[in-house]
Amino acid sequence: MDRECMSNEENYAFDVAGYLHVPGVLSRAQVEEVNALLDASTRNEGMLGWPSPQRDAFRDLLVNPQLVWYLNQIMGHGFRLDQAPRLLGAREGEIGGPLTGGDEPRDPSPAYYLQNGRRSCQALKAIWVLEDVEENDGGLVVVQASHKSNVQTPQELADGTDEMGLVKQPTL
């Protein structure tokens, strides 16, 4: 990246919504390569342990310069991978299930806050979108500002019966 820090707009968007959409990070060739590797495999997890050269494209995603730059901005230097990469939606019961994540009961380990101009973000999920997705096509769903909640998530929001105007399927 050719700038020192995130723009005020990026910081505001991340702080308010809880996520940051950064389009155009991967080239079309990189997207095609990763998709071809996934299509050719019978597995959808453990990509980092696949034999070389199949694993190399997935390892390259971990050290993508733009990803690393944003991780340094949001989490600070010295972040670490705490879960192996995997294909979203490939696990039994993952699609259509209740929301995951959350912070109940209160757990400070994945906490996010901004105080006195300093950000503390203990956990972040990077998601690579490998095909174009229009709004409401299905796919990734985000609950804006869910990272800041200081009250228990309403059951209707968690189970999907009432989105409360907070659920969004972004164009990716």
C-alpha positions as a Markdown table, in Angstrom:
| # | Residue | x | y | z |
|---|---|---|---|---|
| 1 | Met | 0.0 | 0.0 | 0.0 |
| 2 | Asp | 1.2 | 3.4 | -0.8 |
| 3 | Arg | -0.2 | 5.2 | 2.2 |
| 4 | Glu | 0.6 | 5.2 | 5.9 |
| 5 | Cys | -2.8 | 4.6 | 7.4 |
| 6 | Met | -6.4 | 3.8 | 6.7 |
| 7 | Ser | -8.5 | 6.8 | 5.6 |
| 8 | Asn | -11.0 | 8.4 | 7.9 |
| 9 | Glu | -13.8 | 6.9 | 5.8 |
| 10 | Glu | -12.4 | 3.4 | 6.1 |
| 11 | Asn | -11.9 | 3.8 | 9.8 |
| 12 | Tyr | -15.5 | 5.1 | 10.2 |
| 13 | Ala | -17.0 | 2.3 | 8.1 |
| 14 | Phe | -15.1 | -0.4 | 10.0 |
| 15 | Asp | -16.0 | 1.2 | 13.4 |
| 16 | Val | -19.7 | 1.7 | 12.6 |
| 17 | Ala | -20.5 | -1.5 | 10.6 |
| 18 | Gly | -17.9 | -3.9 | 11.9 |
| 19 | Tyr | -16.5 | -4.9 | 8.6 |
| 20 | Leu | -14.6 | -3.4 | 5.7 |
| 21 | His | -15.2 | -4.3 | 2.0 |
| 22 | Val | -12.0 | -3.9 | 0.0 |
| 23 | Pro | -12.8 | -4.7 | -3.7 |
| 24 | Gly | -10.2 | -5.6 | -6.3 |
| 25 | Val | -7.5 | -7.0 | -4.0 |
| 26 | Leu | -7.1 | -10.2 | -6.1 |
| 27 | Ser | -6.4 | -10.2 | -9.9 |
| 28 | Arg | -8.8 | -12.2 | -12.1 |
| 29 | Ala | -6.0 | -14.7 | -12.7 |
| 30 | Gln | -5.6 | -15.3 | -8.9 |
| 31 | Val | -9.3 | -15.8 | -8.5 |
| 32 | Glu | -9.4 | -18.2 | -11.4 |
| 33 | Glu | -6.4 | -20.2 | -10.0 |
| 34 | Val | -7.9 | -20.5 | -6.5 |
| 35 | Asn | -11.3 | -21.5 | -8.0 |
| 36 | Ala | -9.7 | -24.1 | -10.2 |
| 37 | Leu | -7.8 | -25.6 | -7.3 |
| 38 | Leu | -11.0 | -25.8 | -5.2 |
| 39 | Asp | -12.9 | -27.4 | -8.1 |
| 40 | Ala | -10.2 | -30.0 | -8.7 |
| 41 | Ser | -10.1 | -31.0 | -5.0 |
| 42 | Thr | -12.5 | -33.3 | -3.1 |
| 43 | Arg | -11.6 | -31.4 | 0.1 |
| 44 | Asn | -12.7 | -27.9 | 1.3 |
| 45 | Glu | -10.4 | -27.6 | 4.3 |
| 46 | Gly | -6.8 | -28.0 | 5.0 |
| 47 | Met | -5.6 | -26.1 | 2.0 |
| 48 | Leu | -2.4 | -24.9 | 3.7 |
| 49 | Gly | -1.3 | -28.6 | 4.1 |
| 50 | Trp | -2.1 | -29.6 | 0.5 |
| 51 | Pro | 0.9 | -30.8 | -1.5 |
| 52 | Ser | 2.9 | -28.1 | -3.3 |
| 53 | Pro | 2.0 | -26.5 | -5.8 |
| 54 | Gln | -1.7 | -26.8 | -4.9 |
| 55 | Arg | -1.3 | -25.2 | -1.5 |
| 56 | Asp | 0.8 | -22.2 | -2.7 |
| 57 | Ala | -2.1 | -20.1 | -4.0 |
| 58 | Phe | -3.8 | -20.4 | -0.5 |
| 59 | Arg | -0.6 | -19.6 | 1.3 |
| 60 | Asp | -0.2 | -16.5 | -1.0 |
| 61 | Leu | -3.7 | -15.4 | 0.2 |
| 62 | Leu | -2.4 | -15.3 | 3.8 |
| 63 | Val | 0.5 | -13.0 | 2.9 |
| 64 | Asn | -1.3 | -10.9 | 0.4 |
| 65 | Pro | 0.2 | -7.4 | 0.8 |
| 66 | Gln | -3.2 | -5.6 | 1.0 |
| 67 | Leu | -4.5 | -8.0 | 3.5 |
| 68 | Val | -1.4 | -7.8 | 5.7 |
| 69 | Trp | -1.5 | -3.9 | 5.4 |
| 70 | Tyr | -5.2 | -3.8 | 6.6 |
| 71 | Leu | -4.5 | -6.4 | 9.4 |
| 72 | Asn | -1.6 | -4.2 | 10.6 |
| 73 | Gln | -3.9 | -1.2 | 10.6 |
| 74 | Ile | -6.8 | -2.8 | 12.4 |
| 75 | Met | -5.1 | -5.3 | 14.7 |
| 76 | Gly | -1.6 | -3.9 | 14.9 |
| 77 | His | 1.7 | -5.7 | 14.2 |
| 78 | Gly | 2.1 | -9.2 | 15.5 |
| 79 | Phe | -1.3 | -10.7 | 14.5 |
| 80 | Arg | -1.5 | -14.4 | 14.1 |
| 81 | Leu | -3.7 | -17.0 | 12.3 |
| 82 | Asp | -5.8 | -18.7 | 14.9 |
| 83 | Gln | -8.0 | -20.8 | 12.5 |
| 84 | Ala | -7.1 | -22.6 | 9.3 |
| 85 | Pro | -8.6 | -21.3 | 6.1 |
| 86 | Arg | -11.7 | -23.1 | 4.9 |
| 87 | Leu | -14.5 | -22.8 | 2.3 |
| 88 | Leu | -17.6 | -21.1 | 3.8 |
| 89 | Gly | -20.8 | -23.0 | 3.5 |
| 90 | Ala | -19.1 | -26.4 | 3.1 |
| 91 | Arg | -19.9 | -27.7 | 6.6 |
| 92 | Glu | -23.0 | -29.6 | 7.4 |
| 93 | Gly | -25.7 | -27.3 | 8.9 |
| 94 | Glu | -23.7 | -24.1 | 8.2 |
| 95 | Ile | -26.1 | -22.7 | 5.7 |
| 96 | Gly | -29.4 | -21.5 | 7.1 |
| 97 | Gly | -28.3 | -22.0 | 10.7 |
| 98 | Pro | -28.4 | -19.4 | 13.5 |
| 99 | Leu | -25.8 | -16.6 | 13.7 |
| 100 | Thr | -22.4 | -17.6 | 14.8 |
| 101 | Gly | -19.8 | -15.7 | 16.8 |
| 102 | Gly | -21.1 | -13.4 | 19.3 |
| 103 | Asp | -19.8 | -12.5 | 22.7 |
| 104 | Glu | -22.3 | -14.1 | 25.1 |
| 105 | Pro | -21.5 | -14.6 | 27.9 |
| 106 | Arg | -19.1 | -11.6 | 27.7 |
| 107 | Asp | -15.7 | -12.7 | 26.5 |
| 108 | Pro | -13.0 | -10.0 | 26.2 |
| 109 | Ser | -10.7 | -12.1 | 24.0 |
| 110 | Pro | -12.3 | -11.2 | 20.7 |
| 111 | Ala | -13.2 | -7.7 | 21.9 |
| 112 | Tyr | -13.3 | -4.6 | 19.7 |
| 113 | Tyr | -13.3 | -1.0 | 21.0 |
| 114 | Leu | -12.0 | 2.4 | 20.1 |
| 115 | Gln | -11.0 | 4.6 | 23.1 |
| 116 | Asn | -9.0 | 7.8 | 23.1 |
| 117 | Gly | -8.2 | 7.5 | 19.4 |
| 118 | Arg | -6.7 | 4.0 | 19.8 |
| 119 | Arg | -8.3 | 0.9 | 18.4 |
| 120 | Ser | -8.2 | -2.5 | 20.0 |
| 121 | Cys | -9.3 | -5.4 | 17.9 |
| 122 | Gln | -8.5 | -8.9 | 19.1 |
| 123 | Ala | -10.1 | -11.0 | 16.4 |
| 124 | Leu | -10.8 | -10.4 | 12.7 |
| 125 | Lys | -12.1 | -12.7 | 9.9 |
| 126 | Ala | -10.8 | -12.2 | 6.4 |
| 127 | Ile | -13.1 | -13.5 | 3.7 |
| 128 | Trp | -12.0 | -13.8 | 0.1 |
| 129 | Val | -15.0 | -13.7 | -2.3 |
| 130 | Leu | -14.2 | -15.8 | -5.3 |
| 131 | Glu | -17.1 | -14.9 | -7.6 |
| 132 | Asp | -19.3 | -11.8 | -8.1 |
| 133 | Val | -22.3 | -11.7 | -5.8 |
| 134 | Glu | -25.1 | -9.2 | -6.2 |
| 135 | Glu | -27.1 | -7.9 | -3.2 |
| 136 | Asn | -29.7 | -10.5 | -2.1 |
| 137 | Asp | -28.2 | -13.3 | -4.3 |
| 138 | Gly | -27.4 | -15.3 | -1.2 |
| 139 | Gly | -24.0 | -16.0 | 0.3 |
| 140 | Leu | -22.3 | -14.0 | 3.0 |
| 141 | Val | -24.6 | -12.2 | 5.4 |
| 142 | Val | -23.4 | -9.6 | 7.9 |
| 143 | Val | -25.1 | -8.0 | 10.9 |
| 144 | Gln | -23.9 | -4.5 | 11.1 |
| 145 | Ala | -22.5 | -3.3 | 14.4 |
| 146 | Ser | -22.9 | -6.7 | 16.0 |
| 147 | His | -19.3 | -6.4 | 17.2 |
| 148 | Lys | -20.3 | -3.6 | 19.6 |
| 149 | Ser | -23.3 | -5.0 | 21.2 |
| 150 | Asn | -23.4 | -4.6 | 25.0 |
| 151 | Val | -26.8 | -6.4 | 25.3 |
| 152 | Gln | -27.8 | -9.9 | 24.6 |
| 153 | Thr | -28.7 | -10.6 | 21.0 |
| 154 | Pro | -32.5 | -10.9 | 20.6 |
| 155 | Gln | -33.5 | -14.5 | 19.8 |
| 156 | Glu | -35.4 | -13.5 | 16.7 |
| 157 | Leu | -32.3 | -11.9 | 15.3 |
| 158 | Ala | -30.1 | -14.9 | 16.1 |
| 159 | Asp | -32.5 | -17.4 | 14.6 |
| 160 | Gly | -33.3 | -15.2 | 11.5 |
| 161 | Thr | -37.0 | -14.7 | 12.2 |
| 162 | Asp | -36.6 | -10.9 | 12.5 |
| 163 | Glu | -33.6 | -9.2 | 11.0 |
| 164 | Met | -34.4 | -5.9 | 12.7 |
| 165 | Gly | -33.1 | -4.0 | 9.6 |
| 166 | Leu | -29.5 | -5.0 | 10.6 |
| 167 | Val | -28.9 | -7.9 | 8.3 |
| 168 | Lys | -27.2 | -7.2 | 5.0 |
| 169 | Gln | -26.1 | -9.3 | 2.0 |
| 170 | Pro | -23.5 | -7.0 | 0.4 |
| 171 | Thr | -22.7 | -6.8 | -3.3 |
| 172 | Leu | -19.2 | -8.4 | -3.5 |
